[in-house]
Amino acid sequence: MNEVIKTIYERRAVRKYKDQPVDQSLIDQILDAGRMAPSAMNRQVWKFYVLTDKEQIRSLSPRIVKVANKVLSWAHGVDRSKTEDIIFHNAPVVIFVTAPMKNEWAALDIGMCCQNMMLAAKSLGLDTCPIGFAKFLAKTDRISILGMPSSEQIQLAIIVGYGNENPPVHERKKDNVKYVTAELEMI
């Protein structure tokens, strides 16, 4: 198995991190990998906002939980009563990835960008987890912490750090592929 495929198979969503900072040169390599992702018409719509201050990161979770409680049902098994950081899981780095509002291709572009970053992090000995709840930061009183213009919206955040767990491999569906070999009739 080549190194790229091996990294894809080894990447996991890690939600427990060691209390160990991540060197900025590693963060920069991760961001550079994100910038190399394909994007619709090569617009490269993403912007990155990186938080590494432990107290700032920790202060955001309760606010996000408060907003999220008002608009959605939580996933089964998520214990919202835990006193620890249930959004960013005490990770030492949070990368918020934004795109312009009303861009119909932004979700696709950001998804490819973030996958590049998560694979790069894994190849550098770091672990990650994509955080969809991060978008609720925009509805809190702390959105200004990013200095993000109102023309952008948070698409996703990625937490990064040295993992303190080794989650199991979840079984993957194998019955979701259909090879189309017959010629289609012309209408």
Secondary structure, DSSP 8 states (H G I E B T S, - for coil): --HHHHHHHH--B---B-S----HHHHHHHHHHHHTS--GGG----EEEEE--HHHHHHHHHHHHHHHHHH----TT--TT-SS-TTTTT-SEEEEEEEETT-TTHHHHHHHHHHHHHHHHHHTT-EEEEEGGGGGGGGSTTGGGGT--TTEEEEEEEEEE-BS---------SS------S-----
